[in-house]
Each structure stands twice: as C-alpha cells, then as structure tokens.
Amino acid sequence: MIDKDIIAEATEQLVAQNKEKVLEIANKVIADGGDPMELMNQAFIPGINKVGDLFGRGQLFLPELMVAADAMQAATDVINAALAAKGGQQEKKSKVMLATVKGDVHDIGKCIVVSLMRANGITVFDLGRDVDTDTIVEQAIKEDVDIIGTSALLTTTMGQQKNLEQALKSAGLRDKFKTMVGGAPVTGRWAARIGADAYAEDAQDGVVKVKELLSA
Ligand code: B1M
C-alpha cells in the first residue's frame, strides 16, 4: 500500500499542473516498489478527473487543462514503463486491437489499457488516436485480431463506436471480431445499444473483459 499522504500529494500536484513534482513522486513511488496501478488509480486518475471537473465548471481554462494533461501523460509514461518492465508472457492466441476513435485525441486512458493488457500477456496492436473506422477495420483484418476495442472520451465521438459496428455488419465481418468499448462517457447501456460485445469501465476491467470474450 502506498502511503496515503503520498497519494494525496500526487493528486494535489497534478491538479496544480506541477509536472516536475508529479514526475518526482511517480519515479520515487515506483523506485520504492509501489504498485504502479495503485498510484494511477488512487492518485492520478482522481487528479485528472478533478482537473476535468474544474474545466467543465469554467474554473480552469484550456491552457491549464493542456498543462495538466501533459503532466498526466508524463506520469502515465512512468506507470506504463513500470508495467512493461513487469513483463507478462505474451499469449500468441489472443490479439487485441485498440484505438481512440476519429475526432478524438484523448488517449491517456487508452494507453493505460494497452499497457495493462500487455502486462497481462495479451498481444495488443495500438493504432493510436483519432483513427477512422475504415483504418480500424482494415488493420483488424490485416493483423487478424480477435477483439477490436475502441475508446471515446467525447460525447460527440461516441457515435464512431456505433459506426464501427455498422461498418463491420455491412462488410459481413461482424462475426469475425468481438468488439469492446470504453471511455469516460461510455456505459454498458451504450455498448448494449450499439451492439458491442463488451464494455470495460477501466483498464483492469478491460483485461477481465478480454479474457471473458476469448473464453466465450
Ligand atoms: Co478533454 N475533455 N478536451 N482534453 N479532457 C474531457 C473528456 C471533458 C469531459 C472535460 C470537461 O469538460 N469536463 C470534455 C468532454 C465533454 C463532452 O464530451 N461532453 C473535454 C473537452 C470538451 C475537450 C476539448 C473539446 C476542449 C477544447 O478544445 N475546448 C478538446 C477535444 C480535443 C479532441 O479530442 N478533439 C479536449 C482536449 C483535451 C486535451 C488534449 C487537453 C487532453 C487530452 C490529452 C490526451 O489524452 N493525450 C484532455 C484531457 C486530459 C481531458 C480530461 C480532463 C481527462 C481525460 C483523461 O485522460 N482521463 C477529461 C475529463 C475527464 O474525463 N474527467 C476531458 C484519465 C484517463 C486515465 O481516464 O480516459 O477515462 P479515461 O480512461 C479510463 C477509462 O475510461 C477506461 O480505462 C481508462 C483507465 O482507467 N477506458 C477504457 C478508456 N478507454 C477504454 C477502452 C477500453 C476499455 C477501457 O477498451 C476498448
């Protein structure tokens, strides 16, 4: 367990957009053997959510949101490197493709999902962010993946997840792939409504859902 004062300090420094301090704390916690996902889930995600709330309420502006996002990205890089170092025997059988949908550049959460899946031995093809549906379908065929996962952080880009379902259906490919959706505004209801096979609330849930989909 990471000391609760360190957790509180990490959250506070992220909200204060202090990248240097955020990095210092992240590196120290990892060097001291702290759990990278505990630091992410208990400190940095609540911190960036607070930043998002302040931005949403007009108490913090876009330039500050961008500085906080940069600090969050730096912290995520440290966490992801620690997860990668933990390894994870790659299971060649399970192949997942992940992308943040077209029109959406939010990729911090998607990158955490990628890292945690890899740390759990899942082979992941990461297409990045702002990826259009045609590219997702083309690459899924090319890499012969089992699951296509999409992330959407904007209410205006969630529709891209529905477009993917429709594109797969029209191409006669819907049964070839399982689909999974995630992202802050995405819900299980949305997944059911668009016909996705699974919804994952966070990175851990993403790993669980991949395993469930592959054993189904
Ligand atoms: Co923006 N942004 N942003 N933003 N941003 C939100 C999403 C917003 C809710 C903030 C707010 O107003 N309160 C709001 C959206 C409102 C809405 O849609 N109704 C918003 C807005 C408005 C915008 C802009 C339009 C602002 C502007 O330009 N005026 C703009 C849009 C740009 C675009 O995409 N076209 C914009 C830009 C940005 C930055 C570039 C500054 C930056 C992103 C940097 C980056 O990602 N490289 C940014 C950030 C950082 C945020 C907030 C503050 C934080 C997002 C984040 O990183 N969360 C966000 C507020 C919020 O979400 N509370 C906000 C931490 C991350 C770990 O969580 O991504 O949810 P999350 O991922 C989780 C789970 O959702 C899940 O697992 C992850 C780990 O637990 N998950 C999956 C995610 N994908 C998954 C896929 C899976 C499984 C699980 O399987 C497929």
Boltz pocket constraint, residues with backbone or C-beta under 6 A from the ligand:
constraints:
  - pocket:
      binder: B
      contacts: [[A, 45], [A, 48], [A, 49], [A, 50], [A, 51], [A, 52], [A, 53], [A, 55], [A, 56], [A, 57], [A, 62], [A, 65], [A, 66], [A, 68], [A, 69], [A, 72], [A, 73], [A, 98], [A, 103], [A, 104], [A, 105], [A, 106], [A, 107], [A, 108], [A, 109], [A, 110], [A, 112], [A, 113], [A, 148], [A, 149], [A, 150], [A, 151], [A, 152], [A, 153], [A, 154], [A, 155], [A, 156], [A, 180], [A, 181], [A, 182], [A, 183], [A, 184], [A, 185], [A, 200], [A, 201], [A, 202], [A, 203], [A, 204], [A, 206]]
      max_distance: 6.0
